[in-house]
């Protein structure tokens, strides 16, 4: 099989040799033609010179026609001489070799030749009816005093020799060119054959035939290339086998996962999913999902989650979903981006490639959670009545002690006074801790209602500015004994939002309270602004800050950023959990941005409803 490179090399060599051969043929033909003409002219001159010598001899002087005729007849025996014709100074015929008479067409030529007196040599070309094409060479004898000698040279004989020489020359050129082509063929084949072997070898390796072998011993760069390709084959073999081993392990893990997992590309086409996911979305097998558009195949809840990934700037989202089948699903989506640093401005550019969604069936967990919430609600409700009685009686006793404190103090001794003050302090602790316990029970009841879906949300259209003002009034006393500046910023022209005003105010108040609690000096800033289709509220402080590892936990129940200071700062870790649930009920999101010793910013978004 001839490779493309081999064909190109062979064709170039043939064209190169052909050009050289044609040039050589043209030049040699020209030189041969010129040499033949010179040889012909030399023959003519030699003949004329011989005749001139004879003419100078006694034969012409003694007027012996027989000897002269015999001599010119001998001249016609020379190859190429067709006739000899001699005339005297008066242009009378002296001798000739025509038989029997001078042809008329030649007589006319002689008449036209000597119509004007000339003594120079001349070569004329003419066609005689009896002799054909001839070259007539005339030469004066003694500058014309002794007459003129004409010699006729056979043109076909002369040019026949030239053609014969040219034919032989052409044959030699053709044979030389054929030999060169054969040499070029085998030389190109010797170069192309190892290259062809390398091409076949690379195709086998590309088809994952890692046992393929190639042998190239050319002693040049091709042999070096073969060695490099063998090394590449070994490295590729190791990498491919390693990748296949890793993929087999990942495939086994992927198929045996207890959670559902699906990969979706940037065009919304499912590229990969495991059997658990197919079962969750009520498909018979993964083949019913792979390669298909998400729209129309997956539940609408997942379509919404995917759309948020495609248009959002965040890398991951988490959401609790409830399918129409009654399943409760915890969905975690992770956006996949390709990051590339621009060579122009050095900025890092991100291109969205797809999304990975993990689904966890929490239906059983939700049922268990509901049972727990109902139990907590029942216990909390049953505890509130005796707790209120305890707090009430403790407050009465505390008030009585304060009423008789000034009257009893002068009557008591030092030891009795110390006991009296200790009892009063303990009663104050009972009241304080009872109030805290009551607040905890209220939070537990609210969490239970939120988790059970029993918390009623009464939405109305409200201005963001109005919510901020009410939150400021509710928290004004918190700043009384603190060296903290409170500022409020509300963007002009914000649209009204459709929310439960009391609940959104509860969220902002909770966030401001936390900011004041963990800030010793600096400022607390509360703001509202529009971002896209959302109104975003934020509370920024210059407090202690939250470690990155704790930021994902603080929205869970009974979780705080720093457990070592929980007693000092007070609280049970339910406030942010309640805030998140209230925001989620409004189809919004809540998040935190914070750095240690630099402060924190808690923010949540509420969608704008027309």
C-alpha positions as CSV (number, residue, x, y, z in Angstrom):
1,X,0.0,0.0,0.0
2,X,1.4,3.4,-1.0
3,X,1.1,6.0,1.7
4,X,0.2,9.6,0.8
5,X,3.7,10.8,1.8
6,X,5.3,8.1,-0.3
7,X,3.2,9.1,-3.3
8,X,4.1,12.8,-2.8
9,X,7.8,12.1,-2.5
10,X,7.8,9.7,-5.5
11,X,5.8,12.2,-7.7
12,X,8.1,15.1,-6.8
13,X,11.2,13.0,-7.6
14,X,9.7,11.9,-10.9
15,X,8.8,15.5,-11.8
16,X,12.2,16.7,-10.8
17,X,13.9,14.0,-12.9
18,X,11.6,14.6,-15.8
19,X,12.4,18.4,-15.8
20,X,16.1,17.6,-15.8
21,X,15.7,15.0,-18.6
22,X,13.6,17.4,-20.7
23,X,16.1,20.2,-20.2
24,X,19.0,17.9,-21.1
25,X,17.1,16.7,-24.2
26,X,16.4,20.2,-25.4
27,X,19.9,21.4,-24.9
28,X,21.5,18.3,-26.4
29,X,19.2,18.3,-29.3
30,X,20.0,22.0,-30.0
31,X,23.7,21.3,-29.8
32,X,23.4,18.2,-32.0
33,X,21.4,20.1,-34.6
34,X,23.9,22.9,-34.6
35,X,26.8,20.4,-34.8
36,X,25.1,18.6,-37.7
37,X,24.7,21.8,-39.5
38,X,28.3,22.7,-39.0
39,X,29.3,19.2,-40.1
40,X,27.1,19.5,-43.1
41,X,28.6,22.9,-43.9
42,X,32.0,21.4,-43.4
43,X,31.3,18.6,-45.9
44,X,30.1,21.2,-48.4
45,X,33.2,23.3,-48.0
46,X,35.4,20.2,-48.2
47,X,33.8,19.1,-51.4
48,X,34.0,22.6,-52.9
49,X,37.7,22.8,-51.8
50,X,38.4,19.5,-53.4
51,X,36.7,20.7,-56.7
52,X,38.6,24.0,-56.5
53,X,41.9,22.1,-56.2
54,X,40.9,20.0,-59.2
55,X,39.9,23.0,-61.1
56,X,43.2,24.6,-60.5
57,X,44.9,21.4,-61.8
58,X,45.8,20.7,-65.4
59,X,42.5,18.9,-66.0
60,X,40.5,22.2,-66.2
61,X,43.4,24.0,-67.9
62,X,43.9,21.3,-70.5
63,X,40.2,21.2,-71.2
64,X,40.0,17.5,-70.8
65,X,36.2,17.0,-70.3
66,X,36.5,13.2,-69.9
67,X,38.8,13.3,-67.0
68,X,36.8,16.1,-65.4
69,X,33.6,14.1,-65.8
70,X,35.2,11.1,-64.3
71,X,36.4,13.1,-61.3
72,X,33.0,14.6,-60.5
73,X,31.4,11.2,-61.0
74,X,33.7,9.9,-58.3
75,X,32.6,12.8,-56.0
76,X,29.0,11.7,-56.3
77,X,30.0,8.4,-54.8
78,X,30.4,10.3,-51.4
79,X,27.4,9.8,-49.1
80,X,25.1,12.7,-49.2
81,X,26.3,14.3,-52.6
82,X,23.5,14.1,-55.1
83,X,25.2,16.0,-58.0
84,X,28.1,18.2,-59.1
85,X,27.6,21.0,-61.6
86,X,30.4,23.1,-63.1
87,X,30.0,26.2,-65.3
88,X,32.7,28.5,-66.8
89,X,33.0,32.3,-66.3
90,X,30.5,32.8,-69.1
91,X,27.9,30.7,-67.2
92,X,28.2,27.9,-69.8
93,X,28.0,24.3,-68.6
94,X,31.4,22.6,-68.4
95,X,30.5,19.3,-66.7
96,X,27.7,17.9,-64.5
97,X,26.5,14.6,-63.1
98,X,22.9,14.8,-64.1
99,X,21.7,12.0,-66.4
100,X,21.1,12.5,-69.2
101,X,20.3,16.3,-69.1
102,X,20.2,19.0,-66.6
103,X,16.7,19.2,-65.1
104,X,14.7,22.2,-66.2
105,X,13.9,23.2,-62.6
106,X,17.6,23.2,-61.8
107,X,18.3,25.3,-65.0
108,X,15.8,27.8,-63.8
109,X,17.5,27.9,-60.4
110,X,20.9,28.5,-62.1
111,X,19.5,31.3,-64.2
112,X,18.0,33.0,-61.2
113,X,21.1,32.4,-59.2
114,X,23.3,34.3,-61.7
115,X,20.9,36.9,-62.7
116,X,23.3,39.2,-60.8
117,X,27.0,38.7,-60.8
118,X,28.2,37.3,-57.5
119,X,31.4,35.7,-56.5
120,X,30.6,34.7,-52.9
121,X,29.8,31.3,-51.6
122,X,26.1,30.5,-51.2
123,X,23.9,27.7,-50.0
124,X,20.5,27.4,-51.4
125,X,17.7,25.0,-50.6
126,X,15.5,23.7,-53.5
127,X,13.4,20.8,-54.5
128,X,14.2,18.9,-57.7
129,X,11.6,16.7,-59.3
130,X,14.1,13.9,-59.8
131,X,16.3,14.2,-56.7
132,X,13.9,15.7,-54.1
133,X,15.0,18.1,-51.4
134,X,18.7,19.2,-51.8
135,X,21.0,21.9,-50.5
136,X,22.9,23.5,-53.4
137,X,26.3,24.8,-52.4
138,X,28.1,26.9,-55.0
139,X,31.7,28.0,-54.8
140,X,33.6,30.4,-57.2
141,X,36.8,29.2,-58.9
142,X,39.6,31.8,-58.7
143,X,37.0,34.3,-57.4
144,X,34.8,33.5,-60.4
145,X,37.5,33.8,-63.1
146,X,37.7,30.1,-63.5
147,X,33.9,29.6,-63.2
148,X,31.7,28.1,-60.5
149,X,31.2,24.7,-58.9
150,X,27.8,23.6,-57.6
151,X,27.5,20.7,-55.2
152,X,24.1,19.3,-54.4
153,X,23.8,17.7,-50.9
154,X,20.9,15.3,-50.2
155,X,18.8,17.0,-47.6
156,X,16.9,13.9,-46.5
157,X,20.3,12.1,-46.0
158,X,21.7,14.9,-43.8
159,X,18.6,15.4,-41.7
160,X,18.0,11.6,-41.5
161,X,21.3,11.3,-39.7
162,X,20.2,14.1,-37.4
163,X,16.9,12.3,-36.7
164,X,18.6,9.1,-36.1
165,X,21.0,10.7,-33.6
166,X,18.0,12.4,-31.9
167,X,16.2,9.1,-31.7
168,X,19.1,7.4,-30.1
169,X,19.5,10.4,-27.8
170,X,15.8,10.2,-26.9
171,X,16.1,6.5,-26.3
172,X,19.0,7.1,-24.0
173,X,17.1,9.8,-22.1
174,X,14.0,7.6,-21.7
175,X,16.1,4.7,-20.5
176,X,17.9,7.0,-18.1
177,X,14.7,8.5,-16.9
178,X,13.2,5.0,-16.4
179,X,16.2,4.0,-14.4
180,X,15.9,7.1,-12.3
181,X,12.2,6.5,-11.7
182,X,13.0,2.9,-10.6
183,X,15.7,4.2,-8.3
184,X,13.4,6.9,-6.9
185,X,10.7,4.3,-6.4
186,X,12.8,2.0,-4.3
187,X,14.5,4.9,-2.5
188,X,11.1,6.5,-1.6
189,X,9.8,3.1,-0.6
190,X,12.7,2.6,1.7
191,X,11.9,5.9,3.3
192,X,8.1,5.4,3.3
193,X,7.9,1.8,4.5
194,X,9.0,2.5,8.1
195,X,6.8,5.5,8.2
196,X,3.9,3.4,7.0
197,X,4.7,0.9,9.7
198,X,4.6,3.6,12.3
199,X,1.2,4.8,11.0
200,X,-0.2,1.3,11.3
201,X,1.3,0.9,14.7
202,X,-0.2,4.2,16.0
203,X,-3.6,3.2,14.7
204,X,-3.4,-0.1,16.6
205,X,-2.4,1.8,19.8
206,X,-5.3,4.2,19.2
207,X,-7.6,1.2,19.1
208,X,-6.2,0.2,22.5
209,X,-4.1,-2.7,21.1
210,X,-1.3,-2.2,23.6
211,X,0.4,-5.5,22.6
212,X,1.1,-4.1,19.1
213,X,4.8,-4.0,18.1
214,X,6.8,-2.1,15.5
215,X,10.3,-2.6,14.2
216,X,12.2,0.4,12.6
217,X,16.0,0.2,12.1
218,X,16.6,3.1,9.8
219,X,19.3,4.7,11.9
220,X,17.7,8.1,11.6
221,X,15.0,10.2,13.2
222,X,12.3,7.6,12.2
223,X,14.0,5.1,14.5
224,X,14.1,7.7,17.3
225,X,10.4,8.4,16.7
226,X,9.6,4.6,16.9
227,X,11.4,4.4,20.3
228,X,9.5,7.4,21.6
229,X,6.2,5.9,20.4
230,X,7.0,2.6,22.2
231,X,7.7,4.5,25.4
232,X,4.4,6.4,24.9
233,X,2.6,3.1,24.4
234,X,3.9,1.8,27.7
235,X,3.0,4.9,29.6
236,X,-0.4,5.1,27.9
237,X,-1.1,1.4,28.7
238,X,-0.3,2.0,32.4
239,X,-2.5,5.2,32.5
240,X,-5.4,3.6,30.7
241,X,-5.4,0.5,32.9
242,X,-5.2,2.7,35.9
243,X,-8.2,4.8,34.7
244,X,-10.2,1.7,33.9
245,X,-9.5,0.3,37.3
246,X,-10.5,3.5,38.9
247,X,-13.6,3.8,36.7
248,X,-14.7,0.2,37.6
249,X,-14.4,1.0,41.3
250,X,-16.3,4.3,40.8
251,X,-18.9,2.5,38.7
252,X,-19.4,-0.1,41.5
253,X,-19.7,2.6,44.1
254,X,-21.9,4.7,41.9
255,X,-24.3,1.8,41.3
256,X,-24.3,0.7,44.9
257,X,-25.0,4.1,46.4
258,X,-28.0,4.4,48.7
259,X,-28.6,7.9,47.4
260,X,-29.7,8.9,43.9
261,X,-27.1,10.7,41.8
262,X,-27.5,12.3,38.3
263,X,-25.1,14.3,36.1
264,X,-26.6,16.8,33.7
265,X,-24.5,18.7,31.1
266,X,-24.8,22.4,30.2
267,X,-27.5,21.7,27.6
268,X,-29.8,20.1,30.2
269,X,-29.2,16.5,28.9
270,X,-28.7,13.7,31.4
271,X,-25.3,12.1,30.8
272,X,-25.2,9.7,33.8
273,X,-27.4,8.4,36.6
274,X,-27.5,5.5,39.0
275,X,-30.3,3.0,39.5
276,X,-31.4,4.5,42.8
277,X,-32.0,7.8,41.1
278,X,-34.0,6.1,38.4
279,X,-36.1,4.4,41.1
280,X,-36.7,7.7,42.9
281,X,-38.0,9.4,39.8
282,X,-40.1,6.3,39.0
283,X,-38.2,5.2,35.9
284,X,-37.7,1.5,35.1
285,X,-34.0,1.8,34.3
286,X,-31.3,4.3,33.9
287,X,-31.5,3.9,30.1
288,X,-34.9,5.6,30.2
289,X,-33.2,8.8,31.4
290,X,-29.7,8.8,29.9
291,X,-29.3,11.1,26.9
292,X,-32.6,12.8,27.3
293,X,-33.6,16.3,28.2
294,X,-34.3,17.0,31.8
295,X,-37.6,18.8,30.9
296,X,-40.3,16.2,30.7
297,X,-38.3,13.4,32.3
298,X,-37.4,14.6,35.8
299,X,-39.8,16.0,38.3
300,X,-40.5,19.8,38.0
301,X,-38.9,20.3,41.4
302,X,-35.6,19.1,40.1
303,X,-36.0,21.3,36.9
304,X,-36.4,24.4,39.2
305,X,-33.3,23.4,41.1
306,X,-31.3,22.9,37.9
307,X,-32.4,26.2,36.6
308,X,-31.0,27.9,39.7
309,X,-27.6,26.3,39.1
310,X,-27.6,27.4,35.5
311,X,-28.3,31.1,36.2
312,X,-26.8,31.4,39.7
313,X,-23.3,32.4,40.6
314,X,-23.1,30.0,43.5
315,X,-21.4,26.6,43.2
316,X,-23.9,24.5,45.2
317,X,-27.5,24.6,46.4
318,X,-29.5,22.5,48.9
319,X,-33.2,22.2,49.0
320,X,-35.9,20.0,50.6
321,X,-38.3,18.7,48.0
322,X,-41.6,16.9,48.2
323,X,-42.6,14.9,45.1
324,X,-46.1,14.5,44.0
325,X,-45.8,10.8,45.1
326,X,-45.4,12.0,48.7
327,X,-41.7,11.4,48.9
328,X,-39.6,13.8,50.9
329,X,-36.3,14.3,49.2
330,X,-33.2,16.2,50.3
331,X,-31.6,17.5,47.1
332,X,-28.0,18.8,46.9
333,X,-26.9,20.2,43.6
334,X,-23.3,21.0,42.7
335,X,-22.5,23.2,39.8
336,X,-19.5,22.1,37.7
337,X,-17.4,24.9,36.2
338,X,-14.3,25.1,34.0
339,X,-11.9,27.7,35.2
340,X,-9.4,29.2,32.8
341,X,-7.1,32.2,33.3
342,X,-7.3,34.7,30.5
343,X,-4.1,35.3,28.7
344,X,-5.2,38.9,27.9
345,X,-6.2,40.4,31.2
346,X,-5.2,37.6,33.6
347,X,-8.7,37.3,35.0
348,X,-10.1,33.8,35.8
349,X,-13.0,33.0,33.6
350,X,-15.6,30.4,34.5
351,X,-17.6,28.4,32.1
352,X,-20.6,26.4,33.2
353,X,-20.2,22.7,32.2
354,X,-23.1,21.0,34.0
355,X,-24.6,20.0,37.4
356,X,-24.4,17.0,39.7
357,X,-27.6,16.5,41.8
358,X,-27.6,14.1,44.8
359,X,-31.0,13.0,46.1
360,X,-31.6,11.4,49.5
361,X,-34.9,10.0,50.4
362,X,-35.8,11.4,53.9
363,X,-39.4,10.3,53.9
364,X,-38.8,8.0,56.9
365,X,-36.7,10.7,58.6
366,X,-39.5,13.2,58.1
367,X,-42.1,10.9,59.6
368,X,-39.8,10.3,62.6
369,X,-39.1,14.0,62.9
370,X,-42.9,14.7,62.8
371,X,-43.4,12.2,65.6
372,X,-40.6,13.8,67.6
373,X,-42.0,17.3,66.9
374,X,-45.4,16.2,68.1
375,X,-43.9,14.7,71.2
376,X,-41.8,17.9,71.9
377,X,-44.9,20.0,71.3
378,X,-46.9,17.9,73.7
379,X,-44.2,17.9,76.3
380,X,-43.6,21.6,75.9
381,X,-47.3,22.4,76.1
382,X,-47.6,20.3,79.3
383,X,-44.5,22.0,80.8
384,X,-45.6,25.5,80.2
385,X,-48.5,25.5,82.7
386,X,-46.4,24.4,85.7
387,X,-43.5,26.5,84.5
388,X,-45.7,29.6,84.4
389,X,-46.9,28.8,87.9
390,X,-43.4,28.4,89.1
391,X,-42.3,31.7,87.5
392,X,-45.4,33.5,88.8
393,X,-44.9,32.3,92.4
394,X,-41.2,33.0,92.3
395,X,-41.9,36.5,91.0
396,X,-44.4,37.1,93.9
397,X,-41.9,35.8,96.4
398,X,-39.2,38.0,94.9
399,X,-41.5,41.0,95.1
400,X,-42.3,40.3,98.7
401,X,-38.7,40.0,99.6
402,X,-37.9,43.3,97.9
403,X,-40.8,44.9,99.8
404,X,-39.6,43.8,103.3
405,X,-35.9,44.1,102.5
406,X,-35.5,47.6,103.9
407,X,-37.7,46.8,107.0
408,X,-36.0,43.5,107.9
409,X,-32.4,44.5,107.2
410,X,-31.9,46.6,110.4
411,X,-33.4,43.9,112.6
412,X,-31.2,41.1,111.4
413,X,-27.7,40.2,112.5
414,X,-24.8,39.8,110.0
415,X,-25.3,36.1,109.7
416,X,-29.0,36.3,109.3
417,X,-28.7,39.1,106.8
418,X,-26.3,37.1,104.7
419,X,-28.8,34.3,104.6
420,X,-31.6,36.6,103.7
421,X,-29.7,38.1,100.8
422,X,-28.7,34.7,99.5
423,X,-32.4,33.6,99.5
424,X,-33.3,36.7,97.6
425,X,-30.6,36.1,95.1
426,X,-31.6,32.5,94.6
427,X,-35.2,33.5,94.0
428,X,-34.0,36.0,91.3
429,X,-32.1,33.1,89.7
430,X,-35.2,31.0,89.7
431,X,-37.2,33.8,88.0
432,X,-34.4,34.4,85.4
433,X,-33.9,30.7,84.5
434,X,-37.6,30.2,84.5
435,X,-38.0,33.0,81.9
436,X,-35.1,31.4,79.9
437,X,-36.8,28.0,80.1
438,X,-40.0,29.6,79.0
439,X,-38.3,31.2,76.0
440,X,-36.8,27.8,75.1
441,X,-40.2,26.1,75.3
442,X,-41.6,28.9,73.0
443,X,-38.8,28.2,70.6
444,X,-39.4,24.5,70.7
445,X,-43.1,24.9,70.1
446,X,-42.3,27.2,67.1
447,X,-39.8,24.8,65.7
448,X,-42.3,21.9,66.1
449,X,-44.9,23.9,64.3
450,X,-42.5,24.8,61.5
451,X,-41.4,21.2,61.1
452,X,-44.9,19.9,61.2
453,X,-46.1,22.6,58.7
454,X,-48.6,23.9,61.2
455,X,-47.1,27.5,61.4
456,X,-49.5,29.8,59.7
457,X,-48.1,32.4,57.4
458,X,-50.3,35.4,56.7
459,X,-48.9,37.3,53.7
460,X,-49.6,40.8,52.7
461,X,-47.8,43.4,50.6
462,X,-45.4,45.3,52.8
463,X,-42.7,47.9,52.3
464,X,-39.1,46.8,53.2
465,X,-38.5,50.2,54.8
466,X,-41.4,49.7,57.2
467,X,-40.1,46.3,58.3
468,X,-36.7,47.8,59.0
469,X,-38.2,50.6,61.0
470,X,-40.2,48.3,63.2
471,X,-37.1,46.0,63.7
472,X,-35.1,49.0,64.8
473,X,-37.7,50.0,67.4
474,X,-37.9,46.5,68.7
475,X,-34.1,46.3,69.3
476,X,-33.3,49.9,70.3
477,X,-32.9,48.9,74.0
478,X,-30.2,46.4,73.1
479,X,-27.8,49.2,72.1
480,X,-28.4,51.2,75.3
481,X,-25.5,49.8,77.3
482,X,-23.2,48.9,74.4
483,X,-20.6,51.0,72.6
484,X,-22.1,50.0,69.2
485,X,-23.3,52.3,66.4
486,X,-26.5,51.1,64.6
487,X,-27.1,52.2,61.0
488,X,-30.0,51.5,58.7
489,X,-29.8,51.6,54.9
490,X,-32.8,51.0,52.6
491,X,-32.4,51.3,48.8
492,X,-34.8,53.8,47.2
493,X,-37.6,52.5,45.0
494,X,-37.8,49.0,46.3
495,X,-41.1,47.2,45.3
496,X,-43.5,45.9,48.0
497,X,-42.9,42.3,49.0
498,X,-45.5,39.7,49.6
499,X,-44.6,38.4,53.1
500,X,-45.8,37.7,56.6
501,X,-44.6,41.0,58.1
502,X,-44.4,39.8,61.7
503,X,-42.4,36.7,60.8
504,X,-39.9,38.6,58.6
505,X,-39.6,41.2,61.4
506,X,-38.9,38.3,63.7
507,X,-36.0,37.1,61.5
508,X,-34.4,40.6,61.3
509,X,-34.8,41.1,65.1
510,X,-33.2,37.7,65.7
511,X,-30.3,38.6,63.4
512,X,-29.8,42.0,65.0
513,X,-29.9,40.5,68.5
514,X,-27.2,38.0,67.6
515,X,-25.1,40.8,66.1
516,X,-25.3,42.8,69.3
517,X,-24.7,39.8,71.4
518,X,-21.4,38.9,69.7
519,X,-20.1,42.5,69.1
520,X,-18.4,44.5,71.8
521,X,-17.6,47.6,69.7
522,X,-17.9,48.9,66.2
523,X,-21.2,49.0,64.4
524,X,-24.2,47.0,63.3
525,X,-25.7,47.8,59.9
526,X,-29.1,46.7,58.7
527,X,-29.9,47.1,55.0
528,X,-32.3,46.2,52.2
529,X,-31.6,46.3,48.5
530,X,-32.8,44.7,45.3
531,X,-30.7,41.9,43.6
532,X,-32.3,40.6,40.4
533,X,-35.8,39.3,41.2
534,X,-35.2,39.4,45.0
535,X,-35.2,41.9,47.8
536,X,-32.2,41.1,50.0
537,X,-32.1,42.0,53.7
538,X,-28.7,41.9,55.5
539,X,-27.3,42.5,59.0
540,X,-23.6,43.3,59.2
541,X,-21.5,43.5,62.3
542,X,-17.9,44.0,63.4
543,X,-18.0,41.2,66.0
544,X,-16.1,38.1,66.7
545,X,-16.8,36.4,63.3
546,X,-17.5,32.8,62.6
547,X,-15.0,30.1,61.6
548,X,-15.6,28.7,58.1
549,X,-16.1,25.2,59.5
550,X,-19.0,26.4,61.7
551,X,-20.8,28.4,59.1
552,X,-22.6,25.4,57.7
553,X,-23.7,24.3,61.1
554,X,-25.1,27.4,62.8
555,X,-28.5,27.1,61.0
556,X,-29.1,23.7,62.5
557,X,-30.9,23.1,65.7
558,X,-29.0,23.4,69.0
559,X,-25.8,24.5,67.1
560,X,-23.7,27.5,67.9
561,X,-20.4,28.7,66.5
562,X,-18.5,28.4,69.7
563,X,-19.8,26.0,72.4
564,X,-17.2,27.2,74.9
565,X,-18.9,30.6,75.2
566,X,-22.5,29.3,75.0
567,X,-23.1,29.8,78.7
568,X,-21.6,33.2,78.7
569,X,-23.4,34.5,75.6
570,X,-26.7,32.6,76.5
571,X,-29.0,31.0,73.9
572,X,-29.9,27.5,72.9
573,X,-29.0,27.5,69.2
574,X,-32.6,27.6,67.9
575,X,-32.9,31.1,66.6
576,X,-31.1,30.8,63.3
577,X,-32.8,27.5,62.7
578,X,-36.2,29.2,63.1
579,X,-35.0,32.1,60.8
580,X,-34.1,29.7,58.1
581,X,-37.4,27.9,58.2
582,X,-39.3,31.1,58.1
583,X,-37.3,32.3,55.1
584,X,-37.8,29.0,53.3
585,X,-41.5,29.3,53.9
586,X,-41.3,32.5,51.8
587,X,-39.3,30.6,49.1
588,X,-36.2,32.5,50.0
589,X,-32.6,31.7,51.0
590,X,-30.5,32.7,54.0
591,X,-26.7,32.6,54.2
592,X,-23.8,34.0,56.1
593,X,-20.4,35.5,55.1
594,X,-17.9,35.8,57.9
595,X,-14.2,36.0,58.9
596,X,-12.7,35.5,62.3
597,X,-12.1,38.8,64.2
598,X,-13.5,40.8,61.2
599,X,-17.2,40.4,61.7
600,X,-20.2,38.7,60.0
601,X,-22.9,39.4,57.5
602,X,-26.2,37.5,57.7
603,X,-28.4,37.9,54.7
604,X,-31.6,36.5,53.3
605,X,-33.5,37.0,50.1
606,X,-37.3,37.3,49.5
607,X,-38.6,36.8,45.9
608,X,-40.5,39.8,44.4
609,X,-44.1,38.8,43.6
610,X,-46.1,40.9,41.2
